[in-house]
Amino acid sequence: MRFFFKLLFWLIILGLIAVLAIIFVPVRRSAPIAPAAEHVQPAAGRGAYLAVLADCAACHTADSSRPFGGGKPVTSPFGNIYASNITPSRQFGIGNYSLEDFRAALRDGLRPDGSHLYPAMPYDSYRKLADEDIVALYQYFRHEVQPVDQPVQKTALIFPFNQRWGIRVWNWLVLGSDTGFASSYDRAQLDRGAYIVESLAHCGACHTPRDIMFRQKGLDPSSPAYLTGSAIGGWAAPDLRGAHSALAGWTAQDLKFYLTTGRNRYTAAAGPMNFAIRESLQYMKEADIDAVVAYLQHIQLAGAGAPPARPAAATAAMLAGADPAMPLGARLYLDNCSACHFTNGLGAPEVFPRLDGAAIVNASDADGLVYVILQGSRLPSTALRPEDLTMPGFGWRLSDAEVAELVNFLRSAWSNKAAPITADKVAKLRASPYVD
């Protein structure tokens, strides 16, 4: 028994020493990959383009009149994480950051004082950024962005997630020792597409499922889970490469048109993806968007293809018959939706998205579909398609129970097959509206 207590005592001592080491031993920053890159002057406009490509504004701009001033909440299961002010304000932003400080934030998730950034900042993806791109971004944010001299609301997560030193352990489990991007393909276009998707655009942050420790189940195509779908803020981020993925059956032109306009002959962007296209993807250079499309098509998993078809004619026939005795959900669809999406659920290409087989309709989490019905949605205005077509919201005229009936009809109509939701779920989402 004495031996047991001695062992327990020394284990506690060792545990305390380990915790103190984690808290107080300085974290080693990643070194530059090619130090000479720091002395190369970026081409005019390079940093601004990279900031758009990385969609920095999506998190760091809460007020469009104060770009990159921070304060936008990023939802997490443990509370809201408020994005930093990344303008050159010396008091509230990154005005005192050296290039080394800036690199450490991007690649290691570290502040200049050594404290950890929450991994809502996708530094696990940004570790692949090239040195010259980090320099260009640094020059842009330090010398071209206007300073915003305003504080950001302090992030206050629940215990123990408010203990930032614990993120060091998470980093040990998640971050590899390597930084920078390694070429994997024999085509420059595929390598460029991989670099954009895996690092700058950090597509996996939304589209890759996470494990119990909230780390991505893969950071590149070597993991079969990479880009196979997840959720962000209740919105489904669909599978991009697995069997029955959202891209199954799409041509390269379909994908390119969607990424640059937010629509194609099958679907239309809503929620966070709408924002990404409006503020970021539509501005990609032609060679870059072609590289992204080529890469996403190249990494499709073997066996990926359209899911087995379920009979769709029965729903179309029921709706066309307009029998007053048909279920409430079907009647609500006829009254509110069929004028644009039609009785066959196929809509009109590039105008009214199809609902039969739609990823947002069949997602395991129906929050995005509920938000669209309650609040409506507006297509992004882009250079190729400037018309910002709008779907009105129906929250003002449909009760929670009616929205649930409509959603459940859509998720079981035509070839769709997804689980039903409850009116309580709708009520919860109505009380917490989506904010772009």
FENKA-V549030 format. One record per backbone hydrogen bond with DSSP energy under -1.0 kcal/mol. NH is the residue of the N-H (numbers start at 1). CO is the residue of the C=O. Records with the same first field share a line. If there is no record, write none. Layout:
NH: CO  CO
//
This chain:
5: 1
6: 2
7: 3
8: 4
9: 5
10: 6
11: 7
12: 8
13: 9
14: 10
15: 11
16: 12
17: 13
18: 14
19: 15
20: 16
21: 17
22: 18
23: 19
24: 20
25: 21
37: 34
38: 35
39: 36
40: 37
46: 43
49: 45
50: 46
51: 47
52: 48
53: 49
54: 50
55: 52
56: 51
58: 55
59: 56
60: 56
61: 57
66: 63
69: 66
70: 60
71: 83
74: 81
79: 76
81: 74
83: 72
86: 68
93: 89
94: 87
95: 89
97: 94
102: 98
103: 99
104: 100
105: 101
106: 102
107: 103
108: 104
110: 104
111: 115
114: 111
117: 109
121: 118
123: 121
125: 122
126: 122
127: 123
128: 125
129: 126
134: 130
135: 131
136: 132
137: 133
138: 134
139: 135
140: 136
141: 137
142: 138
143: 139
144: 140
145: 140
150: 148
158: 78
161: 158
163: 160
164: 162
166: 163
167: 164
168: 165
170: 166
171: 167
172: 168
173: 169
174: 170
175: 171
180: 127
191: 187
192: 188
193: 189
194: 190
195: 191
196: 192
197: 193
198: 194
199: 195
200: 195
201: 196
203: 197
205: 202
206: 203
207: 203
208: 204
211: 215
214: 211
217: 209
218: 216
223: 220
226: 223
228: 225
229: 207
230: 237
232: 235
235: 232
237: 230
240: 227
244: 305
245: 242
246: 239
248: 245
250: 247
255: 251
256: 252
257: 253
258: 254
259: 255
260: 256
261: 257
262: 258
264: 267
269: 262
275: 271
276: 272
277: 273
278: 274
279: 275
280: 276
281: 276
282: 277
283: 280
284: 281
289: 285
290: 286
291: 287
292: 288
293: 289
294: 290
295: 291
296: 292
297: 293
298: 294
299: 295
301: 241
304: 301
316: 312
317: 313
318: 314
319: 315
320: 316
321: 317
322: 318
326: 323
331: 327
332: 328
333: 329
334: 330
335: 331
336: 332
337: 333
338: 333
340: 337
341: 337
342: 338
345: 342
347: 341
348: 352
350: 264
351: 348
352: 348
354: 266
355: 345
356: 345
358: 355
362: 358
370: 366
371: 367
372: 368
373: 369
374: 370
375: 371
376: 372
377: 391
379: 389
382: 385
389: 387
391: 377
394: 373
395: 374
397: 394
398: 394
403: 399
404: 400
405: 401
406: 402
407: 403
408: 404
409: 405
410: 406
411: 407
412: 409
413: 409
416: 413
418: 411
426: 422
427: 423
428: 424
429: 425
430: 426
431: 427
//
